[in-house]
C-alpha cells in the first residue's frame, strides 16, 4: 500500500487512484471503529479492558496514520483535502451516545492519533498552512453546537488522562497521553526520514502550535496542554514498552 501511495503522490495523472486508496483505508478504519467490539455498553471500564481497547484502537489506525504522516510530508498542497477528509471520516459522532462515559471519551482516541500523525507530518515538512488546517478540522456536533472536532480535544488534557498511566511504562508519568502519542509517532519517523533528535523538535513544535493556536481558534482549549517531560533529549521511556501495535 505504501509503495502505491508514494507512486500515486508523484504522478500527475493518478490523483483519483490516490484519493481512492486513502479514502478506502479511512472507510475501513471507520467501519472497524463502529463495530460491535467498540460498543460503549459492552465492557466494564477498568485497567484491563481499557488497555485492551486502547491498544486495539492503535492497531486499527496504524496504516492510516502512516498514510497521513507520509502524505503531509511528501505530498503536495493539492493533496491536502484528501488527508483532511480521511481524518474526518474517523471522527466519532458521540453527542447523543449512550453507555459508559469512559468508552465514549476514548472513542476520540483513534482520531486523536491521526490528528497527531497528520500534524507531525505537516510540521516536519515546514507546512504551517496544513498544520493550521489540521487544527481547524471538520465540523461535528459537540455541546449542542456545530464546531470543529478538535475543539473538544481539551478533555484529553484536563480530565481523566490518568487512564493512560495504566499502559505499560507510563505508570506515574506526568503527561501520559502526550507521551503515548510521542511513542507512537516515534515508531513512524523513518517514513519521513526524521532523525531522533529532530523528531523531538517536530513533536514539541506541533504541541506548541496546538497550545498557541487552540485557544485563539476555539476559546475552549486551555492554553497549557500537559506535555511530555523534555530536557533536550528523548523522554526516558523504555523502548520495550513502546506498543507493538505501531512497530
GIFENSUL-V379292 format. One record per backbone hydrogen bond with DSSP energy under -0.5 kcal/mol. CO is the residue of the C=O (numbers start at 1). NH is the residue of the N-H. E is the energy in kcal/mol with one decimal. If there is no record, write none. Layout:
co->[CO,CO]
nh->[NH,NH]
e->[E,E]
This chain:
co->[1,2,3,4,5,6,7,11,14,15,16,17,18,19,20,21,22,23,24,25,26,27,28,29,30,32,35,36,39,40,44,46,47,48,49,50,51,52,53,54,55,56,57,58,59,61,62,63,64,65,66,67,68,69,70,70,71,76,77,79,79,80,81,82,83,84,85,86,87,88,92,94,100,101,102,103,105,106,108,109,110,111,112,113,114,115,116,117,118,119,120,121,122,123,126,127,128,129,130,131,132,133,138,140,140,142,145,145,147,148,149,150,152,153,154,154,155,159,160,161,162,163,164,167,170,173,175,176,177,178,179,180,181,182,183,185,185,186,188,189,189,190,193,195,196,197,198,199,200,201,202,203,204,205,206,207,208,209,209,210,211,212,213,214,214,215,220,223,224,233,235,236,238,239,243,244]
nh->[5,6,7,8,9,10,11,14,18,19,20,21,22,23,24,25,26,27,28,29,30,31,32,33,34,35,38,39,42,100,46,50,51,52,53,54,55,56,57,58,59,60,61,62,62,65,66,67,68,69,70,71,72,73,74,75,75,79,80,82,83,84,85,86,87,88,89,90,90,91,94,97,104,105,106,107,108,109,112,113,114,115,116,117,118,119,120,121,122,123,124,125,127,126,128,131,132,133,134,135,136,137,149,142,147,145,142,147,140,151,152,153,155,156,157,158,159,161,163,164,165,166,167,170,173,176,179,180,181,182,183,184,185,186,187,188,189,189,191,192,194,193,195,199,200,201,202,203,204,205,206,207,208,209,210,211,212,213,214,214,215,216,217,218,219,219,222,225,226,231,237,238,241,242,246,247]
e->[-2.4,-2.2,-2.3,-3.2,-2.0,-1.3,-0.9,-1.0,-2.5,-2.6,-2.5,-2.3,-2.3,-2.8,-2.0,-1.3,-2.3,-2.5,-2.1,-2.4,-2.7,-2.5,-2.0,-2.4,-1.0,-1.3,-1.5,-1.7,-1.0,-2.2,-0.6,-2.7,-2.5,-2.1,-2.3,-3.0,-2.2,-1.7,-2.4,-1.9,-2.0,-2.3,-1.9,-0.8,-0.6,-2.9,-2.1,-2.0,-2.5,-2.5,-2.6,-2.7,-2.6,-1.6,-3.4,-0.6,-1.8,-1.7,-1.3,-1.7,-1.1,-2.4,-2.3,-2.1,-2.1,-2.2,-1.6,-0.6,-1.4,-1.2,-0.9,-1.3,-2.1,-2.5,-2.2,-1.2,-1.6,-2.1,-2.3,-2.2,-1.8,-2.7,-2.1,-2.3,-2.6,-2.2,-3.1,-2.0,-2.0,-2.5,-2.7,-1.5,-3.1,-1.4,-1.0,-1.9,-2.1,-1.9,-2.5,-1.8,-2.2,-2.0,-3.1,-0.6,-2.4,-1.2,-2.8,-0.6,-2.3,-1.8,-2.1,-1.7,-1.3,-2.0,-1.7,-1.1,-1.2,-1.4,-1.5,-1.5,-1.4,-2.2,-1.2,-2.1,-1.9,-0.6,-2.3,-2.1,-2.4,-2.2,-2.3,-2.4,-2.4,-2.3,-1.3,-1.4,-0.6,-0.6,-2.1,-1.5,-1.7,-1.1,-0.5,-2.8,-1.9,-1.5,-2.5,-2.9,-2.5,-2.5,-2.5,-2.3,-2.1,-2.2,-2.3,-2.8,-2.7,-3.1,-0.5,-1.6,-0.7,-0.7,-2.7,-2.6,-0.7,-1.0,-0.6,-0.7,-0.6,-0.7,-2.2,-0.5,-1.8,-1.4,-0.9,-1.1]
